[in-house]
Amino acid sequence: MTFQRARTEEQREVRRRAILDMASAMLDEMPVAAVTLNELSRRVGLAKPNVLRYFESREAVLLELLDHFLQEWLAGLAHELDAGVDADLSAAERAMAVAAILSRSLSSRGVLCELFGAQASVLEHNVSVTVVARYKLASLNRLATMAALVRKCLPELGDDAPFCSLQTMLTAGALAPYRTPPSSLEAAYQSEPDLARSRVDPNDYLTQALTVTFLGVLARR
């Protein structure tokens, strides 16, 4: 991919979009930690200083991607919840249905979960106040959107819907590394069958954790 000098706002937006699209493609084939600005620049066909004209760091690129993926996920989640939660069920039954849908939906979005897991420890570092403030304001809006979707299915949650929503994302992010255990651990599981008891199935664990969270909040209320 090669570019001529961007002279108009439209051309600059094309370059920004190309950088984001390439970073997204890289995340499909490698973990967040392996995505470097040097490799991103090489693949997108721009010198590193030119990439930095559009994004101040690789973390700024990944934060914008995280927000984009969150928006996409929430748009689809609305349909998944509408189709999968029967309003005639009891609150506890609806809570279990919501937990199962959230778990299944997030389990199919490994990159989103990995980015969310890296947010506090990696992505919010090496960025300016302006960039991180813009992202945090956007993330508050995404959280409010998610809370409204969850509250629609479970109005009994009331003001606890944002807590349940944030807990959902924090748990999904924390479980992201367990989806791709290192080869040495896989070999250990094969050589020592007893170790299988310590193996974490992220999908099952997420479903159980979210079920406990929703039912626990309902019981407390």
PEKAVEN-V598105 format. One record per backbone hydrogen bond with DSSP energy under -0.5 kcal/mol. CO is the residue of the C=O (numbers start at 1). NH is the residue of the N-H. Records with the same first field share a line. If there is no record, write none. Layout:
CO: NH, NH
This chain:
5: 7
8: 12
9: 13
10: 14
11: 15
12: 16
13: 17
14: 18
15: 19
16: 20
17: 21
18: 22
19: 23
20: 24
21: 25
22: 26
23: 27
24: 28
25: 28
26: 29, 30
31: 34, 35
32: 35
34: 36
36: 40
37: 41
38: 42
39: 43
40: 44
41: 45, 46
47: 50, 51
48: 52
50: 53
51: 54, 55
57: 61
58: 62
59: 63
60: 64
61: 65
62: 66
63: 67
64: 68
65: 69
66: 70
67: 71
68: 72
69: 73
70: 74
71: 75
72: 76
73: 77
74: 78
75: 79
76: 80
77: 81
78: 82
79: 83
80: 84
81: 85
84: 86
85: 87
86: 89
90: 94
91: 95
92: 96
93: 97
94: 98
95: 99
96: 100
97: 101
98: 102
99: 103
100: 104
101: 105
102: 106
103: 107
104: 108
105: 108
106: 109
109: 113
110: 114
111: 115
112: 116
113: 117
114: 118
115: 119
116: 119
118: 122, 123
119: 124
122: 125
128: 132
129: 133
130: 134
131: 135
132: 136
133: 137
134: 138
135: 139
136: 140
137: 141
138: 142
139: 143
140: 144
141: 145
142: 146
143: 147
144: 148
145: 149
146: 150
147: 151
148: 152
149: 153
150: 154
154: 157
155: 158
157: 160
158: 161
160: 164
161: 165
162: 166
163: 167
164: 168
165: 169
166: 170
167: 171
168: 172
169: 173
170: 174
171: 175
172: 176
173: 176
175: 178
176: 179
177: 180
182: 185, 186
183: 187
184: 188
185: 189
186: 190
187: 191
188: 192
192: 195
193: 196
194: 197
195: 198
196: 199
199: 201
200: 202
201: 205
202: 206
203: 207
204: 208
205: 209
206: 210
207: 211
208: 212
209: 213
210: 214
211: 215
212: 216
213: 217
214: 218
215: 219
216: 220
217: 221
